[in-house]
Amino acid sequence: MSTEEIDDVRKASAEGFASADQIFHPSTDFVQKARVQGLDGYRALYERSIQDLDGFWGDEASQLHWFERWSAVLDESRKPFFRWFVDGKTNIAYNCLDAQIAKGLGDKTAIVYEAEPTEAGSASEIRKITYRELLSEVCRFANVLKGLGLKKGDTVAIYMPMVPELAIAVLACARIGVIHSVVFGGFSAEAIRDRVNDASSKAVITMDGGYRRGKFLALKQTVDEAVAECPSCAHVLVLERHSGKPDPSCQMKPGRDVWYHEAASGVSSECPAEALESNEMLFLLYTSGSTGKPKGIMHSVGGYMVHAYTTNKYSFDLRGDDLFWCTADVGWVTGHTYVVYGPLLNGASVLMYEGAPDAPDFGRFWKIIQDHKVTIFYTAPTAIRAFMKWGDDWLKKHDLSSLRLLGSVGEPINPEAWLWFHKNVGAERCPIVDTWWQTETGGHMITPIPGCTPTKPGSATLPFFGIDAAVLDEHGNETDHGILAIRKPWPGITQGIFGDPQRYIDTYWNRWGGQYYFPGDGAIRDKDGYLWITGRVDDVVNVSGHRIGTAELEAVFIEHEAVAESAVVGVKHELKGQGLMAFVILKSAFAGKVDETDLAKKLNAMVDAKIGKFARPERIVFVPDLPKTRSGKIMRRLLRDISEGRELGNVTTLADPSVVEAIRTKFQSAKA
């Protein structure tokens, strides 16, 4: 995308972003208790982190346990394959558990777990696991892995529901130097197979099943189908969802499959932590786009650990009495960094929930916050827009006064959702940290620091400590409207793509002469220096020579009071080359009660006024829902397939596969 191509469309949109005149300042009470106080406090620490990178990150790393201290904080000699805390030896599981117990936190609750009810009307299972209990279970699990012949440097895949045993399995791998590759529990057998084979995983850890919206999902059956074509997989380690009551459909293959409870019987609950060199691999996590082979993103032990620790500490202003709830699944990087590793590195208590936000009703999340007195709530804009659609009454039934901080993650949040979150969930007193980062970055890159950063609805605000962010044109010149770039390395940066170093260089270091990390997102820097993420650079459609960002059009639709959420995709057009197709969800209060033809005209008029008539979509289709994965990601590929009349690919990873057929039916009826 050249400077010339960042045309009037993006500039017109930029005015909407940059002219945000609503600025929210943290309360005096919050500032007085905050870890870093005031904007001046942020600026001083940020300036130090940029000017003295080794000193800043070295100080942060020194707050953690190292078996052997590093010889150098950063080695850039192999750029872009950076090495952090060179020669230092540590163990992230040791820092999450043993080090916390050594500080006197052994009896403190590490994990609060709430399961989804297994039967209609039944009570949820609730478990509280202390740091000492968690260490015991992690050590026992690690010894079981050793008993299967797994050793340092081996890779295992983990395919489980959101239960404490998932966190235990992850920590057990980290304790003995086994590389974990967590596969989201909603993925298909084909997706598991591809990831196991790419990493040559020697084992798969799974569960007989888990619950989602009251339904039992037989995970072991999916694993069986997958590993039938995985020659490297020698073992499948299976846990029971109900102790002593395994799923009867769970078939065990002799010689390959092992019940965890049988393997763990009589096994020691003591296991020494492996001293790992900082740049040894900690985990693989696969990311996939709409096309192409999934990328195995590699993260190291020491650099990732320091970044996870530091971002959790500052971004969430973590305190000893916090109960932190990140709603992400551990199958995604957010769950790695902000459910398992980051909170435990800080000695915090973290909440895990197995189920969905709308089961058994739309008030599920609010009841959990009320019952457990959650203090920090970190969720996705997609979820927030769903809450808006379901209505405010569900919140009003519950006491959310325990909350003191809110967070947003996963995609840029539109101002309307931000304001709703601030008013209805945060009661206009909780700071919101709108965080931008990626699987590849390991942790937060751009985010407000609560107690320091005045916030603007829709802006990720300012870079995190040590993150030197810029907005550049194609030629590497600074601009206000262009492409996000990162100048300097940071500890959480990926070590590359597993087995394909050239793909890593081509994907992330292919612009500006390889001098900057290219995350693939467009950005705007406003007059106050605040950053606004405008969406993927490749989510730009060329309509009759005009480059239109789909995120920009979606932001226009969401401003209408009747619209809960929208998704815009580019489709083939005989005359224009590409056209735009819009799929819109209405809020419950408006669904079935408005004239859709009339509303479509009003939405088009808004597009005319805010962007221009050339940006009008070919059609606006009102749909009951959008095709989303269980993590909330909209599968725009399926919307393009529907729009262009193609056969649909695999839909098993969707939260609700039936949504696709409902959209297609509505699309065809609207077309008729």
C-alpha positions as CSV (number, residue, x, y, z in Angstrom):
1,M,0.0,0.0,0.0
2,S,1.7,3.2,-1.2
3,T,1.3,6.7,0.2
4,E,-0.8,7.5,-2.9
5,E,-3.0,4.5,-2.3
6,I,-3.9,5.7,1.2
7,D,-6.5,7.8,-0.5
8,D,-9.4,10.1,0.5
9,V,-11.3,7.1,1.9
10,R,-8.7,6.4,4.6
11,K,-8.2,10.1,5.2
12,A,-11.9,10.7,5.6
13,S,-12.1,7.8,8.0
14,A,-9.1,9.1,9.9
15,E,-10.9,12.3,10.7
16,G,-13.5,10.2,12.5
17,F,-10.9,8.3,14.5
18,A,-8.6,11.3,15.2
19,S,-11.3,13.8,16.0
20,A,-12.5,11.8,19.1
21,D,-13.1,14.6,21.5
22,Q,-14.2,12.3,24.3
23,I,-11.2,11.8,26.6
24,F,-11.6,9.7,29.8
25,H,-9.2,10.4,32.6
26,P,-8.6,7.8,35.4
27,S,-10.1,8.6,38.7
28,T,-8.0,10.3,41.4
29,D,-8.6,7.2,43.6
30,F,-7.3,4.9,40.9
31,V,-4.3,7.1,40.1
32,Q,-3.3,7.3,43.8
33,K,-3.2,3.5,44.1
34,A,-1.8,2.7,40.6
35,R,1.6,1.0,40.0
36,V,2.6,3.9,37.7
37,Q,1.0,7.3,38.5
38,G,-0.1,9.8,35.9
39,L,0.8,10.5,32.3
40,D,4.1,12.0,33.4
41,G,5.0,8.8,35.2
42,Y,4.2,6.8,32.0
43,R,6.3,9.1,29.8
44,A,9.3,8.9,32.1
45,L,9.3,5.1,32.3
46,Y,8.6,4.8,28.6
47,E,11.4,7.1,27.7
48,R,13.8,5.1,29.8
49,S,12.6,1.9,28.3
50,I,13.3,3.2,24.8
51,Q,16.7,4.9,25.5
52,D,18.0,2.1,27.8
53,L,16.4,-1.0,26.4
54,D,18.9,-3.3,28.1
55,G,18.5,-1.6,31.4
56,F,14.7,-1.6,31.4
57,W,14.2,-5.2,30.4
58,G,17.1,-6.3,32.5
59,D,15.5,-4.8,35.6
60,E,12.2,-6.5,34.7
61,A,13.9,-9.9,34.2
62,S,15.7,-9.5,37.5
63,Q,12.4,-9.7,39.3
64,L,12.1,-13.3,38.2
65,H,14.0,-16.4,39.2
66,W,17.0,-17.4,37.1
67,F,19.1,-20.5,37.8
68,E,21.9,-18.8,35.9
69,R,22.1,-15.1,35.0
70,W,22.3,-14.0,31.3
71,S,25.5,-12.8,29.7
72,A,23.6,-10.3,27.5
73,V,20.1,-8.9,27.5
74,L,19.8,-8.8,23.7
75,D,21.8,-10.2,20.8
76,E,20.8,-8.7,17.5
77,S,23.5,-10.3,15.4
78,R,21.1,-12.7,13.8
79,K,18.4,-10.2,13.0
80,P,15.4,-10.8,12.6
81,F,16.0,-13.9,14.8
82,F,16.7,-12.0,18.0
83,R,18.0,-13.7,21.2
84,W,17.1,-12.4,24.6
85,F,18.8,-13.0,27.9
86,V,21.5,-14.9,26.2
87,D,23.0,-17.9,28.2
88,G,20.5,-17.2,31.1
89,K,18.9,-20.4,32.5
90,T,15.4,-20.3,33.9
91,N,12.0,-22.1,33.9
92,I,8.7,-20.4,33.5
93,A,6.7,-23.0,35.4
94,Y,9.1,-22.7,38.3
95,N,8.5,-18.9,38.3
96,C,4.8,-19.4,38.1
97,L,4.6,-21.9,41.0
98,D,7.7,-22.6,43.1
99,A,8.8,-19.0,43.2
100,Q,5.4,-17.9,44.3
101,I,5.3,-20.5,47.1
102,A,8.7,-19.2,48.2
103,K,7.2,-15.8,48.6
104,G,4.6,-17.2,51.0
105,L,1.7,-17.6,48.5
106,G,1.4,-21.4,48.8
107,D,-2.1,-21.2,50.3
108,K,-3.3,-18.5,48.0
109,T,-5.8,-19.5,45.3
110,A,-4.2,-19.7,42.0
111,I,-7.1,-20.9,39.9
112,V,-10.9,-20.5,40.5
113,Y,-12.7,-22.8,38.1
114,E,-16.4,-22.8,37.2
115,A,-17.7,-25.5,34.9
116,E,-20.7,-25.3,32.6
117,P,-23.7,-27.2,34.1
118,T,-23.7,-30.7,32.8
119,E,-27.5,-31.0,33.0
120,A,-30.3,-28.4,32.7
121,G,-31.0,-26.8,36.0
122,S,-28.0,-28.4,37.7
123,A,-25.4,-26.4,39.7
124,S,-22.0,-25.7,38.2
125,E,-19.0,-27.4,39.5
126,I,-16.7,-24.9,41.2
127,R,-13.1,-25.7,42.2
128,K,-10.4,-23.5,43.9
129,I,-6.8,-24.6,43.5
130,T,-4.1,-23.1,45.6
131,Y,-0.5,-22.5,44.4
132,R,0.7,-25.4,46.4
133,E,-2.0,-27.7,45.1
134,L,-1.3,-26.6,41.6
135,L,2.4,-27.3,41.9
136,S,1.7,-30.8,43.2
137,E,-0.6,-31.5,40.2
138,V,1.8,-30.0,37.7
139,C,4.7,-32.1,39.0
140,R,2.6,-35.3,38.9
141,F,1.5,-34.5,35.4
142,A,5.1,-33.9,34.4
143,N,6.1,-37.2,35.8
144,V,3.4,-39.0,33.8
145,L,4.8,-37.3,30.6
146,K,8.3,-38.5,31.5
147,G,6.8,-42.0,32.0
148,L,5.6,-41.9,28.4
149,G,9.2,-41.3,27.4
150,L,8.8,-37.6,26.6
151,K,11.9,-35.5,27.2
152,K,13.2,-32.0,26.8
153,G,12.9,-30.8,23.2
154,D,10.0,-33.1,22.3
155,T,6.7,-31.6,21.1
156,V,3.3,-32.6,22.2
157,A,-0.1,-31.3,21.1
158,I,-2.8,-30.5,23.7
159,Y,-6.5,-30.6,22.7
160,M,-8.7,-30.0,25.7
161,P,-11.7,-27.9,26.9
162,M,-11.2,-24.9,29.3
163,V,-10.6,-26.9,32.4
164,P,-7.8,-26.5,35.0
165,E,-6.2,-29.7,33.6
166,L,-5.4,-27.7,30.5
167,A,-3.4,-25.2,32.4
168,I,-1.8,-28.0,34.4
169,A,-0.8,-29.8,31.2
170,V,0.7,-26.6,29.8
171,L,2.7,-26.0,32.9
172,A,3.8,-29.6,33.2
173,C,5.3,-29.4,29.7
174,A,7.1,-26.2,30.5
175,R,8.5,-27.7,33.7
176,I,10.4,-30.5,31.9
177,G,11.2,-28.6,28.7
178,V,8.7,-30.4,26.5
179,I,7.4,-28.0,23.8
180,H,3.6,-27.6,24.0
181,S,1.4,-27.0,20.9
182,V,-2.1,-26.2,22.2
183,V,-4.8,-26.8,19.6
184,F,-8.0,-24.9,20.2
185,G,-10.7,-27.4,21.4
186,G,-13.1,-26.4,18.7
187,F,-10.8,-27.3,15.8
188,S,-11.5,-30.2,13.4
189,A,-9.6,-33.5,13.1
190,E,-8.0,-32.1,9.9
191,A,-6.7,-29.1,11.8
192,I,-5.2,-31.3,14.6
193,R,-3.6,-33.6,12.0
194,D,-1.9,-30.8,10.2
195,R,-0.5,-29.3,13.4
196,V,0.7,-32.6,14.8
197,N,2.4,-33.5,11.6
198,D,4.0,-30.1,11.1
199,A,5.5,-30.2,14.5
200,S,6.2,-34.0,14.5
201,S,4.4,-34.1,17.9
202,K,5.2,-37.4,19.8
203,A,2.0,-37.3,21.8
204,V,-1.5,-35.7,22.0
205,I,-3.0,-34.8,25.4
206,T,-6.8,-34.7,25.3
207,M,-9.9,-35.3,27.4
208,D,-12.8,-37.6,26.7
209,G,-14.9,-34.5,26.2
210,G,-16.1,-31.2,27.5
211,Y,-19.3,-29.2,27.7
212,R,-20.5,-26.3,25.6
213,R,-24.1,-24.8,25.9
214,G,-25.2,-28.0,27.7
215,K,-23.8,-30.3,25.0
216,F,-21.1,-32.9,25.6
217,L,-18.4,-32.6,22.9
218,A,-16.6,-35.9,22.4
219,L,-13.0,-34.6,21.9
220,K,-11.3,-38.0,22.0
221,Q,-13.2,-39.1,18.9
222,T,-11.9,-36.1,17.0
223,V,-8.3,-36.9,18.1
224,D,-8.7,-40.5,17.0
225,E,-9.7,-39.4,13.5
226,A,-6.8,-36.9,13.4
227,V,-3.9,-39.1,14.7
228,A,-4.8,-42.0,12.4
229,E,-2.7,-40.0,9.9
230,C,0.0,-38.8,12.3
231,P,3.0,-41.2,12.2
232,S,5.0,-39.3,14.8
233,C,2.2,-39.6,17.5
234,A,3.1,-42.6,19.7
235,H,0.8,-41.8,22.6
236,V,-2.6,-40.2,23.3
237,L,-2.9,-39.3,26.9
238,V,-6.6,-39.0,27.9
239,L,-8.1,-37.3,30.9
240,E,-11.7,-37.9,32.2
241,R,-14.1,-34.9,32.2
242,H,-15.9,-36.7,35.1
243,S,-13.7,-38.5,37.5
244,G,-14.5,-42.2,37.5
245,K,-17.1,-41.7,34.8
246,P,-15.4,-41.7,31.4
247,D,-17.5,-41.0,28.3
248,P,-18.7,-44.5,27.2
249,S,-18.1,-43.6,23.5
250,C,-14.4,-43.0,24.3
251,Q,-12.6,-45.9,22.7
252,M,-9.0,-46.6,23.8
253,K,-6.5,-48.0,21.4
254,P,-4.2,-50.5,23.1
255,G,-0.5,-49.6,23.0
256,R,-1.2,-46.0,22.0
257,D,-3.9,-44.6,24.3
258,V,-3.3,-44.1,28.0
259,W,-5.8,-43.0,30.7
260,Y,-4.2,-40.2,32.7
261,H,-5.7,-41.3,36.0
262,E,-4.2,-44.8,35.6
263,A,-0.8,-43.5,34.6
264,A,-0.8,-41.0,37.5
265,S,-1.7,-43.6,40.1
266,G,1.1,-43.8,42.6
267,V,3.3,-41.3,40.6
268,S,5.3,-38.8,42.7
269,S,4.0,-35.2,43.1
270,E,7.6,-33.9,43.1
271,C,9.5,-33.1,39.9
272,P,12.5,-30.8,39.6
273,A,12.1,-28.0,37.1
274,E,14.4,-28.2,34.1
275,A,16.9,-25.3,33.8
276,L,16.4,-24.1,30.3
277,E,18.5,-21.7,28.3
278,S,16.5,-18.6,27.7
279,N,16.2,-19.0,23.9
280,E,15.1,-22.6,23.9
281,M,11.6,-23.0,22.6
282,L,8.8,-22.9,25.1
283,F,5.8,-23.4,22.9
284,L,4.4,-23.5,19.3
285,L,1.1,-21.9,18.5
286,Y,-0.3,-22.2,15.1
287,T,-2.1,-19.3,13.3
288,S,-4.0,-19.6,10.1
289,G,-5.5,-17.2,7.6
290,S,-8.2,-17.8,5.1
291,T,-5.6,-19.5,2.8
292,G,-2.3,-21.1,3.1
293,K,-0.6,-23.6,5.5
294,P,-0.9,-22.7,9.2
295,K,2.1,-21.0,10.6
296,G,3.7,-22.5,13.7
297,I,4.7,-19.4,15.7
298,M,7.6,-20.2,18.0
299,H,8.1,-18.5,21.4
300,S,11.2,-18.8,23.6
301,V,11.4,-19.5,27.4
302,G,13.1,-16.3,28.8
303,G,12.0,-13.5,26.5
304,Y,8.4,-14.6,26.4
305,M,8.4,-15.1,30.2
306,V,9.7,-11.5,30.8
307,H,7.2,-10.0,28.4
308,A,4.2,-11.9,29.8
309,Y,5.2,-11.0,33.4
310,T,5.7,-7.3,32.6
311,T,2.6,-6.7,30.5
312,N,0.4,-8.4,33.1
313,K,1.9,-6.3,35.8
314,Y,1.6,-2.9,34.2
315,S,-1.4,-3.3,31.7
316,F,-3.7,-4.6,34.4
317,D,-2.2,-2.9,37.4
318,L,-2.3,-6.3,39.1
319,R,-2.6,-6.4,42.9
320,G,-2.5,-9.1,45.5
321,D,-6.2,-9.3,46.0
322,D,-7.3,-9.3,42.4
323,L,-9.3,-12.0,40.7
324,F,-8.4,-11.8,37.1
325,W,-10.7,-13.1,34.4
326,C,-9.6,-13.3,30.8
327,T,-12.4,-14.9,28.8
328,A,-10.1,-16.3,26.1
329,D,-9.5,-20.0,25.5
330,V,-6.0,-21.3,26.3
331,G,-6.1,-22.5,22.6
332,W,-5.2,-18.9,21.6
333,V,-2.3,-16.8,22.5
334,T,-4.4,-14.6,24.8
335,G,-5.1,-17.7,26.9
336,H,-1.4,-18.5,27.0
337,T,-0.3,-15.1,28.1
338,Y,-3.2,-13.8,30.1
339,V,-4.9,-16.9,31.5
340,V,-2.0,-19.2,32.4
341,Y,1.5,-17.7,32.3
342,G,1.2,-13.9,32.9
343,P,-1.2,-13.9,36.0
344,L,0.7,-16.8,37.7
345,L,4.1,-15.1,37.1
346,N,2.6,-12.2,39.1
347,G,1.2,-14.4,41.9
348,A,-2.4,-13.5,40.9
349,S,-5.6,-15.5,41.2
350,V,-7.1,-16.3,37.8
351,L,-10.6,-17.5,36.9
352,M,-11.3,-20.1,34.3
353,Y,-14.7,-20.9,32.9
354,E,-15.6,-23.8,30.7
355,G,-18.7,-22.7,28.9
356,A,-20.3,-20.1,26.7
357,P,-21.5,-16.6,27.6
358,D,-25.1,-17.3,26.7
359,A,-25.7,-20.6,28.5
360,P,-27.9,-21.2,30.3
361,D,-28.9,-17.5,29.6
362,F,-27.5,-14.2,28.5
363,G,-26.6,-13.2,32.1
364,R,-24.0,-16.0,32.5
365,F,-20.9,-13.8,32.6
366,W,-22.4,-11.2,34.9
367,K,-23.5,-14.0,37.4
368,I,-19.9,-15.3,37.4
369,I,-18.5,-11.8,38.1
370,Q,-21.0,-11.3,40.9
371,D,-20.6,-14.8,42.5
372,H,-16.8,-14.8,42.5
373,K,-16.2,-11.0,42.9
374,V,-14.1,-10.7,39.8
375,T,-12.0,-7.5,39.8
376,I,-10.5,-7.5,36.3
377,F,-12.5,-8.5,33.3
378,Y,-10.7,-8.9,29.9
379,T,-12.8,-9.8,26.9
380,A,-13.2,-9.3,23.2
381,P,-15.1,-6.6,21.3
382,T,-17.1,-9.3,19.6
383,A,-18.4,-10.5,23.0
384,I,-19.1,-6.9,24.0
385,R,-21.2,-6.3,20.9
386,A,-23.1,-9.5,21.7
387,F,-23.7,-8.2,25.3
388,M,-25.1,-5.0,23.7
389,K,-27.4,-7.0,21.4
390,W,-28.7,-9.0,24.4
391,G,-29.7,-5.9,26.2
392,D,-28.8,-4.1,29.4
393,D,-31.4,-5.8,31.6
394,W,-29.2,-8.9,32.0
395,L,-26.5,-6.7,33.6
396,K,-28.9,-5.0,35.9
397,K,-29.9,-8.3,37.6
398,H,-26.3,-8.7,38.9
399,D,-23.9,-6.8,41.2
400,L,-20.8,-5.9,39.3
401,S,-19.4,-3.6,41.9
402,S,-16.3,-5.8,42.5
403,L,-14.9,-4.8,39.1
404,R,-12.1,-2.2,39.1
405,L,-10.6,-2.6,35.6
406,L,-11.8,-3.7,32.2
407,G,-9.9,-4.8,29.1
408,S,-10.5,-5.4,25.4
409,V,-8.5,-7.8,23.2
410,G,-8.6,-9.4,19.8
411,E,-9.6,-6.7,17.3
412,P,-10.1,-2.9,17.3
413,I,-13.1,-2.0,19.4
414,N,-15.6,0.5,17.9
415,P,-16.3,3.6,20.0
416,E,-20.0,2.7,20.6
417,A,-19.0,-0.7,22.1
418,W,-16.3,1.0,24.2
419,L,-18.7,3.5,25.6
420,W,-21.3,0.8,26.3
421,F,-18.7,-1.3,28.1
422,H,-17.6,1.8,30.1
423,K,-21.1,2.8,31.1
424,N,-22.9,-0.5,31.7
425,V,-20.2,-2.9,32.8
426,G,-17.7,-0.4,34.4
427,A,-20.3,1.9,35.8
428,E,-18.2,4.8,34.5
429,R,-15.5,4.2,37.1
430,C,-13.4,1.4,35.7
431,P,-10.5,2.2,33.4
432,I,-10.6,0.3,30.1
433,V,-7.3,-1.1,28.6
434,D,-7.9,-1.6,24.9
435,T,-4.9,-3.8,24.0
436,W,-3.3,-4.3,20.6
437,W,-1.0,-7.2,20.0
438,Q,-0.6,-10.5,18.1
439,T,0.2,-14.2,18.5
440,E,3.6,-13.2,17.0
441,T,4.3,-10.5,19.6
442,G,3.7,-12.7,22.7
443,G,2.1,-9.9,24.7
444,H,0.7,-6.3,24.7
445,M,2.3,-3.8,22.3
446,I,0.0,-0.8,22.3
447,T,-2.3,-0.3,25.4
448,P,-3.3,2.3,27.9
449,I,-1.5,2.0,31.3
450,P,-4.3,2.3,33.9
451,G,-3.8,5.2,36.2
452,C,-1.6,6.9,33.6
453,T,-3.1,7.1,30.2
454,P,-6.2,9.2,29.4
455,T,-8.3,7.0,27.1
456,K,-10.2,7.6,23.9
457,P,-13.0,5.3,22.9
458,G,-11.7,3.1,20.0
459,S,-8.0,4.0,20.4
460,A,-5.4,1.6,21.7
461,T,-3.7,4.8,22.8
462,L,0.1,4.7,23.3
463,P,2.9,2.0,23.0
464,F,3.7,-0.2,25.9
465,F,7.1,0.2,27.6
466,G,10.0,-0.8,25.3
467,I,7.8,-0.8,22.2
468,D,9.0,1.7,19.6
469,A,6.0,2.0,17.3
470,A,5.7,4.1,14.1
471,V,3.2,4.8,11.4
472,L,4.9,4.7,8.0
473,D,4.2,4.9,4.3
474,E,5.4,2.3,1.8
475,H,8.7,4.1,1.5
476,G,9.4,4.2,5.3
477,N,8.5,7.8,5.8
478,E,6.6,8.8,8.9
479,T,3.0,9.6,8.2
480,D,-0.3,10.1,10.1
481,H,-2.2,7.6,8.0
482,G,-0.4,4.5,6.9
483,I,1.0,1.1,8.1
484,L,2.0,0.2,11.6
485,A,5.6,-0.7,12.1
486,I,7.8,-1.6,15.1
487,R,11.3,-0.2,15.1
488,K,13.0,-2.2,17.9
489,P,12.8,-5.8,19.1
490,W,11.0,-6.7,22.4
491,P,11.4,-9.8,24.6
492,G,8.1,-11.5,23.5
493,I,8.9,-11.4,19.8
494,T,8.4,-14.7,18.0
495,Q,11.5,-16.7,17.2
496,G,10.1,-17.3,13.8
497,I,7.9,-19.8,12.0
498,F,8.6,-23.4,12.8
499,G,10.5,-25.1,10.0
500,D,10.3,-22.2,7.6
501,P,12.6,-19.3,8.5
502,Q,12.3,-17.7,5.1
503,R,8.5,-17.5,5.4
504,Y,9.0,-15.6,8.6
505,I,11.3,-13.1,6.9
506,D,9.0,-12.8,3.9
507,T,5.9,-12.3,6.0
508,Y,7.1,-9.9,8.8
509,W,10.3,-8.3,7.5
510,N,9.4,-7.8,3.8
511,R,9.0,-4.0,3.9
512,W,11.2,-1.0,4.5
513,G,14.3,-2.9,3.6
514,G,13.8,-5.3,6.5
515,Q,14.5,-2.6,9.1
516,Y,11.1,-2.8,10.8
517,Y,8.7,-5.5,12.0
518,F,5.6,-5.4,9.8
519,P,2.5,-6.6,11.7
520,G,0.2,-6.2,8.8
521,D,-2.1,-3.6,10.3
522,G,-3.0,-0.2,9.1
523,A,-2.8,2.6,11.7
524,I,-3.5,6.3,12.3
525,R,-1.6,8.6,14.7
526,D,-3.8,11.5,15.9
527,K,-2.7,14.9,17.0
528,D,-2.1,13.6,20.5
529,G,0.1,10.8,19.3
530,Y,-2.6,8.2,20.0
531,L,-2.7,5.2,17.7
532,W,-5.8,3.9,16.1
533,I,-5.7,0.5,14.5
534,T,-7.7,0.5,11.3
535,G,-7.6,-3.2,10.5
536,R,-5.5,-5.5,8.4
537,V,-3.8,-3.9,5.4
538,D,-5.0,-6.9,3.4
539,D,-8.6,-6.2,4.4
540,V,-8.7,-3.5,1.8
541,V,-10.9,-3.8,-1.2
542,N,-10.2,-2.0,-4.5
543,V,-13.5,-0.7,-5.8
544,S,-13.2,1.1,-9.1
545,G,-9.7,2.3,-8.1
546,H,-10.8,3.3,-4.6
547,R,-9.1,1.4,-1.8
548,I,-11.7,0.9,1.0
549,G,-10.9,-0.7,4.3
550,T,-13.7,-3.1,5.3
551,A,-13.2,-2.2,9.0
552,E,-13.9,1.5,8.1
553,L,-17.2,0.6,6.6
554,E,-18.1,-1.7,9.5
555,A,-17.4,1.2,11.8
556,V,-20.0,3.3,10.0
557,F,-22.7,0.7,10.2
558,I,-22.2,0.2,14.0
559,E,-22.9,3.8,14.6
560,H,-26.6,3.2,13.8
561,E,-28.7,2.5,17.0
562,A,-30.3,-0.6,15.5
563,V,-27.0,-2.3,14.5
564,A,-25.3,-4.7,16.9
565,E,-22.5,-5.9,14.6
566,S,-21.5,-6.1,10.9
567,A,-19.1,-7.7,8.6
568,V,-18.1,-6.4,5.2
569,V,-16.3,-8.5,2.5
570,G,-15.0,-7.9,-1.0
571,V,-16.6,-9.9,-3.8
572,K,-15.9,-10.1,-7.5
573,H,-17.7,-7.5,-9.6
574,E,-18.0,-7.6,-13.4
575,L,-17.5,-3.8,-13.8
576,K,-15.7,-2.6,-10.7
577,G,-13.3,-5.5,-10.3
578,Q,-14.4,-5.8,-6.7
579,G,-17.6,-4.8,-4.9
580,L,-18.6,-4.8,-1.3
581,M,-21.1,-7.1,0.5
582,A,-22.4,-6.2,4.0
583,F,-23.8,-8.6,6.5
584,V,-25.6,-6.8,9.4
585,I,-26.9,-8.1,12.7
586,L,-29.6,-6.1,14.4
587,K,-30.0,-5.6,18.1
588,S,-32.7,-7.6,19.8
589,A,-34.9,-4.6,20.3
590,F,-35.0,-3.9,16.6
591,A,-34.8,-7.3,15.0
592,G,-38.1,-8.1,13.2
593,K,-39.5,-4.6,14.1
594,V,-37.9,-2.4,11.5
595,D,-38.3,-2.2,7.7
596,E,-35.1,-3.7,6.5
597,T,-35.4,-2.0,3.1
598,D,-35.7,1.4,4.7
599,L,-32.9,0.7,7.2
600,A,-30.6,-0.3,4.3
601,K,-31.3,3.0,2.7
602,K,-30.4,4.8,5.9
603,L,-27.2,2.8,6.3
604,N,-26.2,3.6,2.7
605,A,-26.9,7.3,3.4
606,M,-24.5,7.1,6.4
607,V,-21.9,5.6,4.1
608,D,-22.4,8.4,1.6
609,A,-22.0,11.0,4.3
610,K,-19.0,9.5,6.1
611,I,-17.0,8.0,3.3
612,G,-18.6,8.6,-0.1
613,K,-21.1,7.0,-2.5
614,F,-18.4,5.0,-4.1
615,A,-18.1,3.0,-0.8
616,R,-21.7,1.8,-0.9
617,P,-22.0,-2.0,-0.6
618,E,-23.6,-3.8,-3.5
619,R,-26.1,-5.2,-1.0
620,I,-26.8,-5.1,2.7
621,V,-28.1,-8.4,4.1
622,F,-29.6,-8.5,7.6
623,V,-28.7,-11.8,9.2
624,P,-29.4,-13.4,12.6
625,D,-25.7,-14.0,13.3
626,L,-22.3,-14.2,11.7
627,P,-20.1,-17.3,11.2
628,K,-17.7,-17.1,14.1
629,T,-15.2,-19.5,15.7
630,R,-15.7,-20.2,19.4
631,S,-13.0,-17.5,20.1
632,G,-15.2,-14.9,18.4
633,K,-13.3,-14.5,15.1
634,I,-15.6,-13.8,12.1
635,M,-14.9,-16.2,9.3
636,R,-15.1,-13.8,6.4
637,R,-14.0,-16.4,3.9
638,L,-17.4,-18.1,4.4
639,L,-19.3,-14.9,3.8
640,R,-17.3,-14.5,0.5
641,D,-18.2,-18.0,-0.5
642,I,-21.9,-17.4,0.1
643,S,-21.8,-14.1,-1.8
644,E,-20.1,-15.7,-4.8
645,G,-22.1,-18.9,-4.8
646,R,-19.2,-21.2,-4.0
647,E,-19.2,-24.5,-2.2
648,L,-18.4,-23.9,1.5
649,G,-15.4,-25.5,3.1
650,N,-15.0,-26.9,6.6
651,V,-17.4,-25.3,9.0
652,T,-16.8,-27.5,12.0
653,T,-14.6,-24.9,13.8
654,L,-17.5,-22.5,14.0
655,A,-19.3,-21.9,17.3
656,D,-22.6,-22.7,15.6
657,P,-22.2,-24.3,12.1
658,S,-26.0,-23.9,11.5
659,V,-25.5,-20.1,11.2
660,V,-23.9,-20.5,7.8
661,E,-27.1,-22.1,6.3
662,A,-29.3,-19.4,7.9
663,I,-27.1,-16.7,6.3
664,R,-27.2,-18.5,2.9
665,T,-31.0,-18.8,3.1
666,K,-31.4,-15.1,4.0
667,F,-28.9,-14.1,1.3
668,Q,-30.8,-16.1,-1.4
669,S,-34.2,-14.8,-0.3
670,A,-33.0,-11.3,-0.2
671,K,-31.5,-11.7,-3.7
672,A,-34.8,-13.1,-5.0
